[in-house]
Amino acid sequence: MFQTRKLKPDRSISGWIIPIGSILIIVLSMLFFGYAAMFIALAGMFWVAALYSLYIFARTGNSGHLVVFFFQVFAGLMGFLAPDYISDQRFQEWRFAWIFGVVSYGVLIVFLAVTKRIKWRGREIFELVAELVEETGNGYTPRPRPVGRVDFSKQEILAFARFCARHLIAVVYVSPRQVTFVPVKMGGEYTFMFRRASLLQEMTWISFDFDGDVSVHIAQKDYLDYVEPLAFDKLCESLGQLFIEFAGMHQRGEGVRIIDRMDALRMGYFS
Amino acid sequence: MDFRTAAKLGSLLSKDYAEDVFDLLVNYRAVSASEVAARLDLHIKTAQDYLEGLTEMGILSKEEVFEKKRPYFRYVLEQERIAFDLDLMQVKRAPSADNLSLRIRERENAGARFLVGRSADTITHVTIWTGEGRERAERKIKLTAPQGKFLYHLPFPKAEALTVAEVMRKAGVEEALSPEVLDLVQLLDKYSVLEKL
């Protein structure tokens, strides 16, 4: 069934900047310094990427990124050893290890990508939020909006937060009074993960405080990502209700239904 | 006594030379500005302005004297006591049914910036920009806790407007605090941050 998207098509190239930049560095290393330098540069970049993947795993608990981390460590190691192995009789050993590693990890990573276990779900969230909002008329304001009260205990909210972080539904910030969920779109995660909580004013967030109050804030750049100027008040209400609904589903042990709802949108991995 | 009169009187009494001038006014039958200036080592204009100020307040009276070449004024003390009686309640905003039943919401494209408090259910500051072009100035208003909670629950632009009383109820602000809430409403209306329906 053809689904009419309320978000603009994802034409952002921010997610491609790092891979393209890396390729450029590798090519330039080869041109100016030779093949050995190229392999060392490749190794360095894979290891830096590995550190990032490890940080994501530590921050979210998403095990898919742990697999990516191991692959990047492996790839970096292969690149580091390549200059020694390629130039002599042990090239066949290196090549076998490289192919075996790439195929093994490749299968795993493709599986993770196809099943969206390493996909940031920000766009799905924004699309689900807009599903029930038909009215247009703008009305944007940078103010947060109180949505209502919920009856969850602190432990239940924290458990839901861990679930959201693990499934990359949102980056979670925990403070003594509340938990704040920040949906992240694919391509936006590279710099996002290093932002301080103090910059929350500029992001879209959903806050559950431990007294039960729920409030939301939609950043202007996310609001402008919708094709039409949807009624802002209704959009905020919808965002808050979506997360309240998700929290309720998680509380009942139906966390998988949350994933199913997002998967049902059939968004591509890179969007 | 109103605020303006009290401020003027206070300003007169707070001068360094005030007590010395009154010393002369009490002990002399009448004094001129030049006599006060010479006696207290003040500039003649300073003495003149001071005595004229006291005359306007009704503390002194002046009589024109035609001695020597030019006529001049002599000032006589008219009051033996100066009482400061300022009723502060004259500026109290009493909440009326009309005020509390005003339907309000945020104005679209108001351009104000709202700083959320750490507890995330209150707004601590509102920044408003006034003026145009080179005269554009930023004004940051710090809110009290009830005002912050009230503003947090203010309906969005183009959302259904609510009365002031309803917003206060949603925000959990007591009716006794309505004067400061109404003050905020008045201020935000003045700067076109909110609209009344």
Interface residues (C-beta under 8 A of the other chain):
Chain A: G137 N138 G139 Y140 T141 P142 R143 P144 R145 P146 S175 R177 Q178 T180 Q201 S207 D209 D213 S215 H217 A231 F232 D233 C236
Chain B: E106 E108 A110 R113 F114 L115 V116 R118 S119 A120 D121 I123 L151 Y152 H153 L154 P155 F156 P157 K158 A159 K170
